[in-house]
Amino acid sequence: MAKDDPSGLLELAAAVARARVTGLLDVFLERRTDAWWHLSDGRIASREVLLREGAAVRRDGTLCSADGLERPILARLLGITARVLPPFSAPAFAEPPSLEAALPFPPVSWASVRWSWRWAAVLVGGRAVGIHAPELAEVTLPDGHRSLTVWPPAPEAGGVKRPTSSGPRPRAGRTCVLLAPAAAAVLLHELVGHPLEADRVRRGASPQPRRPGERLFEVPLSVADDPTRFELPGSFSADDEGESAGARDLLTAGLVVGALADREGAAALGVAPGNARRATVHARPRPRISNLIARADGALPAPPRREAAIEIATLASGTHEPASGAIMLRVRTAWALRRGERSRSLAPFTLVGSASALRSGLLAAAEPAVATAAPGWCAKDGEVVPTGAIAPWLLLSGLEVR
């Protein structure tokens, strides 16, 4: 917040602290602007804009929330009279940018572009903590495939297009696959990120290694979660509990070294907080992935196509069943490989495997590691937040074509 506090949020935080609301944990304030451009043959057919704002109060283990930021609304949530709250103001809703100026010639393959802006603040312990995040760009293709980057969108933001000829499905059964970075990012998101979120660690919701010192991969793969990488869409300056953002090492050379935690989880696990995120103002803050950054010591200098039967460029989705450890990858774009070359495109199919089989089946990582537009939006129990990734190529056995 600015030193002269033109918004009045510091004074508001002090007034809330003086009110001594029983069991108060924090107050959350938020504004969002979203704009959609619907496209046809590379031209803008229509545009719509959505403005949202709201407040939430956590106290005595409960969450009370409401749309709107007026003082009477906030006072009702706190259980106090509005007259004890000073005037305050949130930043004005951001005006949507010009898509024509940012991208004069959108690819004809795009169905829509979405721009998202968010401002938020947390009032906690008499302090007002502003939360800053990058503006986001989501591109949707006609088949429903979505990719997420920071604004402005680049012509390649839609990712790899579906082949013009769908081709045959691969033969059912176990196979060895080469995952391009966009597909590898989704796998690491499910296999590393989610199981190391503190709420899942604490309730033992996954059979795979989660404690520091346990080995996840034989390949010396290191993975960190870094919300300070503002070139990636999962970024923020502070989490939704007002804790400062910072990089968190999750794996070092294949070994578990950390977890993603909110304040409650951090106290229980003995790790740093700073990873609490709210899908909306009406949702509780929960430990969530932001931007997963993966690298491997001694990575191969180029993708090992000769070692794989299938190259997977993009996934439609990836899911991880915590109780059983099962992983399901729905493949969107892939090629059959022969003697290290792409021989034909393949129709969409599904790969399944257990987390334990995938841990032992990770055979190699290869350069280049690049920023990807996947996984993009991450859904956890129906609550959706933006995420980003930098991932290498991965050579993997232990998956079956279904």
Residue pairs with C-beta under 8 A, 6 or more apart in sequence:
1 7
1 9
1 10
1 121
1 128
1 129
1 130
5 11
7 88
7 89
7 90
7 91
8 86
8 87
8 88
8 89
9 29
9 88
9 121
9 123
9 128
9 130
10 127
10 128
11 86
11 88
12 85
12 86
12 88
12 123
12 128
13 27
13 123
13 124
13 126
13 127
13 128
14 126
15 84
15 85
15 86
16 24
16 27
16 78
16 85
16 123
16 126
17 125
17 126
18 84
19 78
19 80
19 84
21 57
21 59
21 78
21 79
21 80
22 59
22 60
23 59
23 60
23 61
24 57
24 58
24 59
24 78
25 58
25 59
25 124
26 57
26 58
26 122
26 123
26 124
26 241
26 242
27 55
27 56
27 57
27 74
27 77
27 78
27 122
27 123
27 124
28 55
28 56
28 57
28 58
28 120
28 121
28 122
28 123
28 240
28 278
28 281
28 285
29 54
29 55
29 69
29 90
29 120
29 121
29 122
29 123
30 52
30 53
30 54
30 55
30 118
30 119
30 120
30 121
30 278
30 281
31 51
31 52
31 53
31 69
31 90
31 91
31 93
31 118
31 119
31 120
32 50
32 51
32 52
32 53
32 116
32 117
32 118
32 119
33 49
33 50
33 51
33 52
33 93
33 94
33 95
33 96
33 116
33 117
34 49
34 50
34 52
34 114
34 115
34 116
34 117
35 47
35 48
35 49
35 50
35 96
35 114
35 115
36 47
36 48
36 49
36 112
36 113
36 114
36 115
37 44
37 46
37 47
37 99
37 112
37 113
37 114
38 44
38 45
38 46
38 47
38 48
38 111
38 112
39 45
39 106
39 110
39 111
39 112
39 113
41 108
42 105
42 106
42 107
42 108
42 110
43 106
44 99
44 100
47 96
49 96
51 93
52 67
52 281
53 67
53 68
53 69
53 90
53 93
53 281
54 65
54 66
54 67
54 68
54 69
54 280
54 281
54 282
55 65
55 66
55 68
55 69
55 73
55 74
55 77
55 281
56 63
56 64
56 65
56 66
56 77
56 278
56 281
56 282
57 63
57 64
57 65
57 74
57 77
57 78
58 284
63 282
63 283
63 284
64 77
65 77
65 281
65 282
66 73
66 76
66 77
67 281
69 90
71 82
71 85
71 87
71 88
72 82
74 82
74 85
75 81
75 82
75 84
75 85
90 119
90 121
91 119
93 117
94 117
94 119
94 135
96 115
97 115
97 135
97 151
97 152
99 106
99 113
99 115
102 151
102 152
102 153
103 113
103 152
103 153
103 154
103 155
105 155
106 113
106 155
107 155
107 158
109 141
109 142
109 158
109 161
110 139
110 140
110 141
110 158
111 140
111 141
111 142
112 139
112 140
113 137
113 138
113 139
113 140
113 153
114 136
114 137
114 138
114 139
114 140
115 135
115 136
115 137
115 151
116 135
116 136
116 138
116 386
117 135
117 136
118 131
118 133
119 130
119 131
119 132
120 130
120 131
120 133
120 240
121 128
121 129
121 130
121 131
122 128
122 129
122 131
122 238
122 240
122 241
122 242
123 129
123 242
124 241
124 242
127 242
129 238
129 242
130 237
130 238
131 236
131 237
131 238
131 239
131 240
131 242
132 236
132 237
132 238
133 235
133 236
133 237
134 150
134 151
134 230
134 231
134 233
134 235
135 150
135 151
136 148
136 149
136 150
136 151
136 233
136 386
137 148
137 149
137 150
137 151
137 152
137 153
137 157
138 146
138 147
138 148
138 376
138 377
139 146
139 147
139 149
139 153
139 157
139 158
139 159
139 373
140 146
141 158
141 159
141 161
141 162
143 162
143 332
145 158
145 159
145 162
145 314
145 316
145 332
146 376
146 377
147 157
147 158
147 159
147 373
147 374
147 376
148 233
148 373
148 376
148 377
148 386
148 387
148 388
149 157
149 233
149 373
150 230
150 231
150 232
150 233
150 235
157 373
158 373
159 182
159 314
159 373
159 374
160 180
160 182
160 313
160 314
160 333
161 333
162 332
162 333
163 333
163 345
165 345
166 345
166 346
166 347
166 348
167 336
167 344
167 345
167 346
167 347
168 344
168 346
168 347
169 346
169 347
169 349
169 401
170 309
170 310
170 334
170 336
170 346
170 349
170 401
171 401
172 400
172 401
172 402
173 400
173 401
174 397
174 398
174 399
174 400
174 401
175 309
175 310
175 397
175 399
175 400
175 401
176 307
176 308
176 309
176 310
176 363
176 395
176 396
176 397
177 308
177 309
177 310
177 311
177 312
177 351
177 395
177 396
177 397
177 399
178 303
178 304
178 305
178 307
178 308
178 310
178 311
178 312
178 337
178 393
178 394
178 395
178 396
179 187
179 312
179 393
179 394
179 395
179 396
180 303
180 311
180 312
180 313
180 314
180 393
181 368
181 369
181 370
181 372
181 389
181 390
181 391
181 392
181 393
182 313
182 314
182 315
182 372
182 373
182 374
182 391
183 312
183 313
183 314
183 315
183 329
183 331
183 374
184 294
184 391
184 392
184 393
184 394
185 292
185 294
185 372
185 374
185 375
185 389
185 390
185 391
186 315
186 317
186 318
186 329
186 374
186 375
187 318
187 327
187 329
187 358
187 394
187 396
188 223
188 292
188 294
188 389
188 391
189 289
189 292
189 318
189 375
189 378
189 387
189 389
190 318
190 319
190 320
190 327
191 208
191 320
191 327
191 355
191 358
191 359
192 216
192 223
192 250
192 251
192 292
192 294
193 223
193 225
193 250
193 260
193 289
193 292
194 200
194 206
194 289
194 320
194 322
194 380
195 201
195 205
195 206
195 208
195 210
195 320
195 322
195 355
196 210
196 250
196 256
196 258
196 259
196 260
197 259
197 260
197 275
197 286
197 287
197 288
197 289
197 380
198 259
198 260
198 261
198 262
198 264
198 265
198 266
198 268
198 269
198 271
198 275
198 287
199 205
199 262
199 265
199 286
199 287
200 206
200 210
200 322
201 210
201 211
201 259
201 265
201 269
202 265
202 268
202 269
205 322
205 323
206 320
206 322
206 323
206 325
206 355
207 323
207 324
207 325
207 355
207 356
208 216
208 325
208 355
208 356
208 359
209 215
209 216
209 256
209 359
210 256
210 259
211 256
212 255
212 256
212 257
212 258
213 255
213 256
213 257
214 255
214 256
215 254
215 255
215 256
216 251
216 254
216 255
216 256
216 359
217 251
217 254
217 359
217 362
218 254
218 360
218 362
219 254
219 296
219 362
219 363
219 364
219 365
220 253
220 254
220 296
220 297
220 298
221 251
221 253
221 254
221 294
221 295
221 296
221 362
221 365
222 249
222 251
222 252
222 253
222 254
222 294
222 295
222 296
222 297
223 249
223 250
223 251
223 292
223 293
223 294
224 247
224 248
224 249
224 250
224 292
224 293
225 247
225 248
225 250
225 260
225 275
225 289
225 290
225 291
225 292
225 293
226 247
226 248
226 290
226 291
226 293
227 234
227 235
227 236
227 239
227 245
227 246
227 247
227 274
227 275
227 290
227 291
228 235
228 237
228 245
228 246
228 247
229 235
229 291
229 293
229 388
229 390
231 371
232 291
232 371
232 388
232 389
232 390
233 291
233 376
233 386
233 387
233 388
234 289
234 290
234 291
234 385
234 386
234 387
234 388
235 245
235 290
235 291
235 388
236 245
236 277
236 290
237 244
237 245
238 244
238 245
238 274
239 245
239 262
239 273
239 274
239 275
239 276
239 277
239 285
240 276
240 277
240 278
240 285
241 262
241 263
241 273
241 276
241 285
243 263
243 273
243 274
243 276
244 274
245 274
245 290
246 272
246 274
247 293
248 258
248 259
248 260
248 271
248 272
248 274
248 275
249 257
249 258
250 256
250 257
250 258
250 259
250 260
250 292
251 257
253 297
258 271
259 265
259 269
259 271
259 287
260 275
260 287
260 288
260 289
261 269
261 271
261 272
261 273
261 274
261 275
261 276
261 287
262 273
262 275
262 276
262 285
262 286
262 287
263 273
263 276
265 271
265 273
265 287
266 272
266 273
266 274
275 287
275 288
275 290
276 285
276 286
276 287
276 288
277 285
277 286
277 287
277 288
277 290
277 385
278 284
278 285
278 286
278 385
279 383
279 384
279 385
280 383
283 383
286 380
286 383
288 378
288 380
288 385
288 387
289 378
289 387
290 387
290 388
291 387
291 388
291 389
291 390
292 387
292 388
292 389
292 390
292 391
293 389
293 390
294 365
294 369
294 389
294 390
294 391
294 392
295 365
295 369
295 390
295 392
296 365
296 392
299 364
299 365
299 366
299 367
299 369
299 392
300 364
300 365
300 366
300 367
300 393
301 366
301 367
302 366
302 367
303 311
303 366
303 393
304 364
304 366
304 393
304 395
305 311
305 337
305 340
305 341
305 342
306 337
306 339
306 340
307 363
307 364
307 395
308 337
308 395
309 336
309 337
310 334
310 335
310 336
310 337
310 346
311 334
311 335
311 337
311 342
312 329
312 331
312 333
312 334
312 351
313 332
313 333
313 334
313 335
314 331
314 332
314 333
314 374
315 329
315 330
315 331
315 332
315 374
316 330
316 331
316 332
316 348
317 329
317 330
318 327
318 328
318 329
318 330
318 375
319 327
319 328
320 326
320 327
320 328
320 355
321 327
321 328
324 354
325 354
325 355
325 356
326 352
326 353
326 354
326 355
327 352
327 353
327 354
327 355
327 358
327 399
328 350
328 351
328 352
329 350
329 351
329 352
329 399
330 348
330 350
331 346
331 348
331 349
331 350
331 351
332 348
333 345
334 345
334 346
334 349
335 342
335 343
335 344
335 345
335 346
336 342
336 343
336 344
336 345
336 346
337 343
349 401
349 402
350 401
350 402
351 399
351 400
351 401
351 402
352 399
352 400
352 402
353 361
353 398
353 399
353 400
354 398
357 398
357 399
358 396
358 398
358 399
360 398
361 396
361 397
361 398
361 399
362 394
362 395
362 396
363 395
363 396
363 397
364 394
364 395
365 392
365 393
365 394
365 395
366 392
366 393
366 394
366 395
367 392
367 393
368 392
368 393
369 390
369 391
369 392
370 390
370 391
371 388
371 389
371 390
372 388
372 389
372 390
372 391
374 389
375 387
375 389
376 386
376 387
377 384
377 385
377 386
377 387
378 384
378 385
378 386
378 387
